[in-house]
């Protein structure tokens, strides 16, 4: 291989390394909550390959708008699991072995329709999810408002400004609302969750957020950074 070829390979390796380590900075005005502020505690949840956020119901209703309307229409529950995914594969709960072809379609085909999930739960996340599967984050009021705006921006609304219900899954209380965003390998559920954390003020590494583990590490780093600022520890 000649010098130009070696230079091109080195340049490509350097570009990939730069993108892999690229960090979108956080916003200290949003996260963490100041010591003088009670803040809003949310939980990042990991089911092994997919991430959701557990958010206090009152924090989603605050401020009004389509997201508040969608939340208000749910069955009772003090917490709401917020997630996003492919409009078909994400909603379907049949055995994964029967959905492999559809999974490949959702993963590889660009431009798939997507939905925002809102799933009300009565049990506190600290009792419902294992310690290793959850990470608590205390957002400032401004950070929570920014996260709420990011979720709301994903919702399709009708001519009257109301959220559009895509489906109500049989057998549980989850509701799925049409999303403006599209699903594929370049924009998966974990990318979406990381975007929510970024909106709330946490620094993220966009090119690594393909996996749920990286999103969990984002939250863990955020909590570590908060501790360095001598904030009170977050308790479940």
N, C-alpha and C positions, 0 to 999 in steps of 0.2 A: 504494500500500500504506500502511495506517495505521500508527501508532506501535506498537500491539500486535503486528502482523505483523512489523515490522522487529525488534522486541525478541525475538520468538520465533526468527527466523532467526539473529540474533546469538547467542542462547543455544545454539542447536543447533550453530553453528559452533564456539563456545567449548567445548562438550561434546566434540565430535569431536576438536578440537585437544588437549584435555586427555587424552583416551583414547589418542590417537596418540603422545603424548610420555610417557605413564605408564610408569614404570620400577619393576619389582619388585626391591627391593634384594637384593644378594648377602649372603652370610654369611661374614665374614672368619675365622670359626672353621673353615670348611670349605675356602675357597679364597682365596688360593693356599696351597700347602703352605709351611710355615715353612722358613726356611733350614736349620734343624737336622734337617729331615725329608726323607727320600728322596722321598716322595710316589709317586703313580702317574700315569704319563703316558698319556693317552688322546688319540685323534685324532678331531676332527670332520671329516667328509668331505662334499663337495658334488658331486653329479653333474649340477648345472645346475638342477634343480627339487626334488630330494629330498635330505635329509641323513640320514646314518648316523653312528654312533660306532664307532670301532675300539677295542676294549678288550682289555687282556691277559687271556688265558683264565683265568689263575690268580686274577685279581682278581674274576672272576665266580663262580668256584667257592668262593672263601673265604666262610666264614660259613654254608655249607649252605643248605638250603631249596629251594623249587621251581626257582628260577633256577639254582642250583648243579647240581641234578639234570638240568635240561634241557641245561646246558652240558656236563656230564660225558658225556652220551649222544651228543655230536657226534663226527664223525671227527676225527683229530688236526689240530692247528693251534694255534700259540702265541697267535694273535689271533682275536678273534671280532667280526664286524661285527654291530652291534645296530641294528635298525630297526623301524619300525611302520607299518602302513597298512591299507587296506581288504582284507578277507579274500579278495576275488576279484581286483580290479584290480591290487593290489600284487603278487600272486603270479604272475599271468599275464604271460608274456614274449613273447606273440605280437605282431606288428607293431601299433604304436599306431593305425594307420589302421583296423584291424579292431576296435578297442576303444573308439572314440570314444563310442558310446552308453553303454557301461558306465562310462566315465570321467565322463560327465555325471551318471549315476545316483549314483556314488560321491561326486561333488562336491556335488550339490544335495540329495539325499535325506537327511534326518536319520536317525540311528540305525543306520547300516550296521555290520555285524559287522566286526571287525578282528582282526589277528594281530600277534604280536611275532616278528620274524625274528632268528634266530641263525645266522650263517654263518661257519664256521671257515675261517681262512686261514693259510697257513704263512709267507707273505712279510711282512716288516715294512712297515707302512703308508707309511713314508718312501720305500721302494723301489717300492711298488705303485701309489701315487697321486701325481699331479703336485703340485708345491709350491703352485700356486695353488688346488688342489682340497682341500687339507688344512690343518688348524690344530691344532698340538699344545697341550695343556693339561696342566699338572701339578697334579693334585688331591692334597689331603691324604688321609691314610688315612680320616679321618672323612668327607670329601667323597666319596670313592669308595664308602664304605659307604652313604651317603645316596643316591647315584646307583643303587647296586645295589638298595636297597630300593624306589626308584621304579620300576625296571624290573620287579621282582618283584611289586609291587602291581598291575601291569597284567595279570599272568598269571591265567587261569582255572585252578583246580585241581579235581581230582576229590575224592571222599569221603576218599581216603587222603592228600590234600594234595600229589598229584603234578601236574605241569604237563600240560595236555591238548594233544597234538600235533594240529594241524589238517591239515597236509599236509607232505609231503616232495617238494619240486619236482624233477621229472625233469631230469637233465642237470647238476646241481651239488649241492653239499653243504649248501645252506641248508635250515634246518628252520623251520617256521612254527607257532607255538603260539597257541592261542586266547587272546584278550585280553578283559578286562572292559570296555574302553573302546569307544566308538563313533566311527565316522569320518564326517565331512562337512565342508563348508567352514568351519564354526565350530571344528573340531578336526581339523586335518590332520597329516600326518607331521612337518612342520617345527614345528608347535606342540608335538608330543610330544617331539621332540628338545630343543627349548628348555626344556621342563619338566624334562628330565633335567639339563640344565646348571644350571637354577635350583636343583634339589635338591642339586646338587654345590656350590652356593655362589656361582655367578656371577649378576650382575644381568642381567635380561632386560627387554625392552620387549614385553609380551605381545601387544599389538594389532598389532605389526609383524611378528610371526614367521610370517606367512603364507608368506613366501618363504625359500628357502634362503640367499639373500644376506644377509638380516637375521640369520639364525642364525649365519652365518660372521662377521658384524660383531660379534655378541655375544661370540664367542670371541676375536676380535682385540682388542676392548676389554678383555677379561679379561686377556689376555697383557700388554697395555700397562699396565694397572693393577698387575700383578705386577711389571713392570719398575720402576715408580715406587717400589715398596717396596724397591728395591735387591736383589731376588732374583737368583740366578744365571740367566742366559738359558736358555730351554728349547732343547735341541738335538735334532734328529731322530736 
